[in-house]
Amino acid sequence: MKISRKHTGKARIEMIPLIDVVFILLVAFIFFAMSMTIDRGIPVNLPVSSSEQVKEKDFAEIAIKKNGEIFLNREKINVQALIFRLVLLHRKSPETKIIISGDREASYESVVSVIDTVKKAGISGLSLKTEIGNQESWAGSKNTFQDRK
């Protein structure tokens, strides 16, 4: 006995394979998103340090490039505007931490100028970002640059 079915001529989308494909795409996007890291900084050639790493979540980053350009949270800024922005940031959140990532070829004067600007703004949580081997880290604490009187 043979059972025959008539072909109706209507196109039909099979839902099970479609759901499988969508699920695989969703899983792939989740894995890609998990593998991405947040890069808040400007690319600079960091000096190497063997100090321990400080882990902070809420911080602002100041980058100093080798030509002396200053960036606050990836936004190019001059020293005069930097103090104003840091004072506003400190008023908004008194527990603000600052991480300075200075290029190893940046002038010592520009790094000290930025450190001095941060201190003038009243921010005491200051760290310097360095490299340990192939990893980036920031060494320091809120007592890193205490004024000695």
Phi and psi restraints in degrees (value plus and minus 20) as a CYANA .aco file:
   2 LYS   PHI    -134.5   -94.5
   2 LYS   PSI     110.0   150.0
   3 ILE   PHI    -121.5   -81.5
   3 ILE   PSI     106.9   146.9
   4 SER   PHI    -137.6   -97.6
   4 SER   PSI     126.2   166.2
   5 ARG   PHI    -138.9   -98.9
   5 ARG   PSI     124.2   164.2
   6 LYS   PHI    -106.1   -66.1
   6 LYS   PSI     121.6   161.6
   7 HIS   PHI    -106.3   -66.3
   7 HIS   PSI     105.3   145.3
   8 THR   PHI    -102.6   -62.6
   8 THR   PSI     -39.2     0.8
   9 GLY   PHI      68.8   108.8
   9 GLY   PSI     -22.5    17.5
  10 LYS   PHI    -111.9   -71.9
  10 LYS   PSI     119.0   159.0
  11 ALA   PHI     -94.9   -54.9
  11 ALA   PSI     121.5   161.5
  12 ARG   PHI    -154.7  -114.7
  12 ARG   PSI     112.8   152.8
  13 ILE   PHI    -115.6   -75.6
  13 ILE   PSI     104.2   144.2
  14 GLU   PHI     -97.5   -57.5
  14 GLU   PSI     104.0   144.0
  15 MET   PHI     -99.2   -59.2
  15 MET   PSI     -55.0   -15.0
  16 ILE   PHI     -82.1   -42.1
  16 ILE   PSI     -70.0   -30.0
  17 PRO   PHI     -83.9   -43.9
  17 PRO   PSI     -54.5   -14.5
  18 LEU   PHI     -84.2   -44.2
  18 LEU   PSI     -63.1   -23.1
  19 ILE   PHI     -84.1   -44.1
  19 ILE   PSI     -60.2   -20.2
  20 ASP   PHI     -80.9   -40.9
  20 ASP   PSI     -64.8   -24.8
  21 VAL   PHI     -84.6   -44.6
  21 VAL   PSI     -64.6   -24.6
  22 VAL   PHI     -83.1   -43.1
  22 VAL   PSI     -60.7   -20.7
  23 PHE   PHI     -83.9   -43.9
  23 PHE   PSI     -62.8   -22.8
  24 ILE   PHI     -83.0   -43.0
  24 ILE   PSI     -61.6   -21.6
  25 LEU   PHI     -82.8   -42.8
  25 LEU   PSI     -61.8   -21.8
  26 LEU   PHI     -81.3   -41.3
  26 LEU   PSI     -65.7   -25.7
  27 VAL   PHI     -83.1   -43.1
  27 VAL   PSI     -61.6   -21.6
  28 ALA   PHI     -82.3   -42.3
  28 ALA   PSI     -64.5   -24.5
  29 PHE   PHI     -83.8   -43.8
  29 PHE   PSI     -57.2   -17.2
  30 ILE   PHI     -83.7   -43.7
  30 ILE   PSI     -65.2   -25.2
  31 PHE   PHI     -85.0   -45.0
  31 PHE   PSI     -60.0   -20.0
  32 PHE   PHI     -84.5   -44.5
  32 PHE   PSI     -61.0   -21.0
  33 ALA   PHI     -86.8   -46.8
  33 ALA   PSI     -56.4   -16.4
  34 MET   PHI     -90.9   -50.9
  34 MET   PSI     -48.3    -8.3
  35 SER   PHI    -102.0   -62.0
  35 SER   PSI     -33.8     6.2
  36 MET   PHI     -98.2   -58.2
  36 MET   PSI     125.0   165.0
  37 THR   PHI    -134.5   -94.5
  37 THR   PSI     133.8   173.8
  38 ILE   PHI    -104.0   -64.0
  38 ILE   PSI     102.1   142.1
  39 ASP   PHI    -134.6   -94.6
  39 ASP   PSI      83.7   123.7
  40 ARG   PHI    -110.1   -70.1
  40 ARG   PSI     -30.2     9.8
  41 GLY   PHI    -119.0   -79.0
  41 GLY   PSI     149.2   189.2
  42 ILE   PHI    -108.7   -68.7
  42 ILE   PSI     117.4   157.4
  43 PRO   PHI     -86.7   -46.7
  43 PRO   PSI      95.1   135.1
  44 VAL   PHI    -151.4  -111.4
  44 VAL   PSI     138.1   178.1
  45 ASN   PHI    -108.1   -68.1
  45 ASN   PSI      76.7   116.7
  46 LEU   PHI     -97.7   -57.7
  46 LEU   PSI     126.7   166.7
  47 PRO   PHI     -93.2   -53.2
  47 PRO   PSI     142.6   182.6
  48 VAL   PHI    -116.0   -76.0
  48 VAL   PSI     121.1   161.1
  49 SER   PHI    -162.0  -122.0
  49 SER   PSI     136.8   176.8
  50 SER   PHI    -131.1   -91.1
  50 SER   PSI      -7.8    32.2
  51 SER   PHI     -90.6   -50.6
  51 SER   PSI     142.6   182.6
  52 GLU   PHI     -94.1   -54.1
  52 GLU   PSI     137.7   177.7
  53 GLN   PHI    -106.2   -66.2
  53 GLN   PSI     116.3   156.3
  54 VAL   PHI    -119.8   -79.8
  54 VAL   PSI     110.6   150.6
  55 LYS   PHI    -128.2   -88.2
  55 LYS   PSI      92.6   132.6
  56 GLU   PHI    -150.7  -110.7
  56 GLU   PSI     125.6   165.6
  57 LYS   PHI    -119.1   -79.1
  57 LYS   PSI     -65.9   -25.9
  58 ASP   PHI    -117.8   -77.8
  58 ASP   PSI      87.3   127.3
  59 PHE   PHI    -172.0  -132.0
  59 PHE   PSI     141.0   181.0
  60 ALA   PHI    -131.5   -91.5
  60 ALA   PSI     124.9   164.9
  61 GLU   PHI    -134.3   -94.3
  61 GLU   PSI     111.9   151.9
  62 ILE   PHI    -131.1   -91.1
  62 ILE   PSI     102.0   142.0
  63 ALA   PHI    -128.5   -88.5
  63 ALA   PSI     117.9   157.9
  64 ILE   PHI    -140.7  -100.7
  64 ILE   PSI      96.3   136.3
  65 LYS   PHI    -103.5   -63.5
  65 LYS   PSI     146.5   186.5
  66 LYS   PHI     -85.7   -45.7
  66 LYS   PSI     -42.4    -2.4
  67 ASN   PHI    -106.7   -66.7
  67 ASN   PSI     -16.5    23.5
  68 GLY   PHI      75.2   115.2
  68 GLY   PSI     -23.0    17.0
  69 GLU   PHI     -86.2   -46.2
  69 GLU   PSI     120.5   160.5
  70 ILE   PHI    -134.9   -94.9
  70 ILE   PSI     117.0   157.0
  71 PHE   PHI    -147.6  -107.6
  71 PHE   PSI     112.4   152.4
  72 LEU   PHI    -131.4   -91.4
  72 LEU   PSI      94.2   134.2
  73 ASN   PHI      30.2    70.2
  73 ASN   PSI      30.4    70.4
  74 ARG   PHI      50.4    90.4
  74 ARG   PSI     -10.6    29.4
  75 GLU   PHI    -130.4   -90.4
  75 GLU   PSI     103.4   143.4
  76 LYS   PHI     -84.6   -44.6
  76 LYS   PSI     115.8   155.8
  77 ILE   PHI    -170.6  -130.6
  77 ILE   PSI     132.1   172.1
  78 ASN   PHI    -116.6   -76.6
  78 ASN   PSI     149.7   189.7
  79 VAL   PHI     -83.7   -43.7
  79 VAL   PSI     -57.1   -17.1
  80 GLN   PHI     -84.7   -44.7
  80 GLN   PSI     -62.6   -22.6
  81 ALA   PHI     -94.8   -54.8
  81 ALA   PSI     -45.8    -5.8
  82 LEU   PHI     -82.7   -42.7
  82 LEU   PSI     -64.4   -24.4
  83 ILE   PHI     -83.5   -43.5
  83 ILE   PSI     -60.1   -20.1
  84 PHE   PHI     -82.6   -42.6
  84 PHE   PSI     -66.5   -26.5
  85 ARG   PHI     -86.0   -46.0
  85 ARG   PSI     -57.1   -17.1
  86 LEU   PHI     -88.9   -48.9
  86 LEU   PSI     -57.7   -17.7
  87 VAL   PHI     -83.2   -43.2
  87 VAL   PSI     -64.3   -24.3
  88 LEU   PHI     -82.0   -42.0
  88 LEU   PSI     -61.8   -21.8
  89 LEU   PHI     -83.6   -43.6
  89 LEU   PSI     -60.5   -20.5
  90 HIS   PHI     -89.1   -49.1
  90 HIS   PSI     -57.4   -17.4
  91 ARG   PHI     -86.7   -46.7
  91 ARG   PSI     -58.8   -18.8
  92 LYS   PHI     -88.6   -48.6
  92 LYS   PSI     -61.6   -21.6
  93 SER   PHI    -160.8  -120.8
  93 SER   PSI      77.5   117.5
  94 PRO   PHI     -82.4   -42.4
  94 PRO   PSI     -40.8    -0.8
  95 GLU   PHI    -110.4   -70.4
  95 GLU   PSI      -1.2    38.8
  96 THR   PHI     -81.4   -41.4
  96 THR   PSI     115.9   155.9
  97 LYS   PHI    -128.7   -88.7
  97 LYS   PSI     123.1   163.1
  98 ILE   PHI    -137.7   -97.7
  98 ILE   PSI     113.1   153.1
  99 ILE   PHI    -137.2   -97.2
  99 ILE   PSI     104.6   144.6
 100 ILE   PHI    -122.3   -82.3
 100 ILE   PSI     102.9   142.9
 101 SER   PHI    -135.1   -95.1
 101 SER   PSI      80.3   120.3
 102 GLY   PHI    -122.0   -82.0
 102 GLY   PSI     115.7   155.7
 103 ASP   PHI     -81.0   -41.0
 103 ASP   PSI     122.3   162.3
 104 ARG   PHI     -85.1   -45.1
 104 ARG   PSI     -38.4     1.6
 105 GLU   PHI    -117.9   -77.9
 105 GLU   PSI     -17.3    22.7
 106 ALA   PHI     -90.4   -50.4
 106 ALA   PSI     130.5   170.5
 107 SER   PHI     -89.0   -49.0
 107 SER   PSI     124.7   164.7
 108 TYR   PHI     -79.0   -39.0
 108 TYR   PSI     -56.3   -16.3
 109 GLU   PHI     -82.1   -42.1
 109 GLU   PSI     -60.3   -20.3
 110 SER   PHI     -89.2   -49.2
 110 SER   PSI     -56.7   -16.7
 111 VAL   PHI     -87.4   -47.4
 111 VAL   PSI     -64.9   -24.9
 112 VAL   PHI     -84.9   -44.9
 112 VAL   PSI     -56.2   -16.2
 113 SER   PHI     -82.5   -42.5
 113 SER   PSI     -61.5   -21.5
 114 VAL   PHI     -88.3   -48.3
 114 VAL   PSI     -62.2   -22.2
 115 ILE   PHI     -79.7   -39.7
 115 ILE   PSI     -63.7   -23.7
 116 ASP   PHI     -83.1   -43.1
 116 ASP   PSI     -59.4   -19.4
 117 THR   PHI     -84.3   -44.3
 117 THR   PSI     -61.2   -21.2
 118 VAL   PHI     -83.1   -43.1
 118 VAL   PSI     -63.4   -23.4
 119 LYS   PHI     -84.8   -44.8
 119 LYS   PSI     -59.8   -19.8
 120 LYS   PHI     -82.8   -42.8
 120 LYS   PSI     -50.4   -10.4
 121 ALA   PHI     -95.5   -55.5
 121 ALA   PSI     -28.1    11.9
 122 GLY   PHI      69.6   109.6
 122 GLY   PSI      -7.9    32.1
 123 ILE   PHI    -113.1   -73.1
 123 ILE   PSI     104.4   144.4
 124 SER   PHI    -123.2   -83.2
 124 SER   PSI     -37.3     2.7
 125 GLY   PHI    -103.1   -63.1
 125 GLY   PSI      76.0   116.0
 126 LEU   PHI    -153.4  -113.4
 126 LEU   PSI     110.7   150.7
 127 SER   PHI    -154.0  -114.0
 127 SER   PSI     135.5   175.5
 128 LEU   PHI    -128.9   -88.9
 128 LEU   PSI     109.4   149.4
 129 LYS   PHI    -104.2   -64.2
 129 LYS   PSI     112.1   152.1
 130 THR   PHI    -155.9  -115.9
 130 THR   PSI     157.7   197.7
 131 GLU   PHI    -129.3   -89.3
 131 GLU   PSI     120.5   160.5
 132 ILE   PHI    -138.3   -98.3
 132 ILE   PSI      86.4   126.4
 133 GLY   PHI      43.0    83.0
 133 GLY   PSI    -137.8   -97.8
 134 ASN   PHI    -120.8   -80.8
 134 ASN   PSI     -17.3    22.7
 135 GLN   PHI    -124.1   -84.1
 135 GLN   PSI     127.9   167.9
 136 GLU   PHI    -112.7   -72.7
 136 GLU   PSI     123.2   163.2
 137 SER   PHI    -171.4  -131.4
 137 SER   PSI     152.1   192.1
 138 TRP   PHI    -149.1  -109.1
 138 TRP   PSI     110.9   150.9
 139 ALA   PHI    -126.9   -86.9
 139 ALA   PSI     122.1   162.1
 140 GLY   PHI     115.5   155.5
 140 GLY   PSI    -199.8  -159.8
 141 SER   PHI    -177.1  -137.1
 141 SER   PSI    -192.2  -152.2
 142 LYS   PHI     -89.3   -49.3
 142 LYS   PSI     -34.8     5.2
 143 ASN   PHI    -122.9   -82.9
 143 ASN   PSI      -7.7    32.3
 144 THR   PHI     -79.3   -39.3
 144 THR   PSI     -67.5   -27.5
 145 PHE   PHI    -140.2  -100.2
 145 PHE   PSI      38.8    78.8
 146 GLN   PHI     -94.3   -54.3
 146 GLN   PSI     118.6   158.6
 147 ASP   PHI     -91.4   -51.4
 147 ASP   PSI     112.5   152.5
 148 ARG   PHI    -122.8   -82.8
 148 ARG   PSI     103.7   143.7
